[in-house]
Amino acid sequence: MPQDRDPGPSVKDKELYEKLRDEGNSKEKSARIANAAAKRGRSEVGSKGGESGSYEDWTVDELRSRAAELDIEGRSSMNKDDLIEALRNH
């Protein structure tokens, strides 16, 4: 792993972190997934699922509210498609 890409001691599964970063995921998202995989096992990560439904089914107000919870900058001027993309890439 190149020294400039070392995620630091807080990331527990550095190999998975690097794979996720290479796929274009953010540092925060990659670390969150890698740490969940280290805690529960790689096969368990992603199988938990959720009940929120597809972002396409959400209203713009609901999307902006979720973006505010995640502190996504520029959310107030984003349209629905931009909000969905920002939430998925966070």
N, C-alpha and C positions, 0 to 999 in steps of 0.2 A: 504494500500500500504506500503510495507516495506520501512523503512527510507533510506536504501542504494540504492534503485531503484527510489527514488523521482527524476523526471526529471527536477525539478526546475520550477521557475515561468514563464519561456518563453513558456512552453507547456500549451496550453489552454484546451485541452480535455485529461486529464490524464488517464481516464478510457480506451479510445481508444488507447492511447499511450501504456499502459501496455499490452493490448490485442495484439497489433502489435509486441511488443518486445517478448511476449511469443510465437508468431508465428515464431520468428527467424529473424525479420527485424532489421536492424541497428538502432542505436539511432537516427541518423540524418534522416533517412527515416521515422521512426515512428513519430518523432516530426513534420516533414513536413506534413505528412498525417493528424495527429491529429489537427494541427493548421488550415489546410485547411478545415477540417470537422467542426471545431468550427466557422470558418468564414462563410462558405457557407452552412453548414448543412451536416450531414452525408450522406443523400440520394444523394446529389449532387456530392460528392467526388467520383472520378472514372468514372463518366458519361461524363466528359469533353472530354476525348479521345485525340488522337493525330493523326498526319498524317505521322509519320516517318516510318511506316511499321514495319515488324518484323526484329529483329536484325539478323536473319538468312539470310535475303536478303541483308544485308550490306556487304561491302568489309572489309577486315582486316584493311586497312588504315582508312576507315570511323569509324570503331569501336575504333581504337586507338586514333583517333582525338576526339571522344566523351569521351573516358576515360581520355584523357588529360584535357578536359574541366572540368571534375569532379575530377581531381587530384587523379586518382586511381594509387596507387603505383605498380610498377612492370609491367606496361602495355606493355613496349617495348619488354619484353621477353615472353609475353602471346601469345598462339595460338588463333584461332578464337573462339573455344568453351570456353576457359578460359576468354576471353574478354567479351563474351556474359554473362557468369555467373557473372563476376565481375560487369558489368553494371546493371544487373537485381537485384543484391543484394546490390547495393549502396544505 
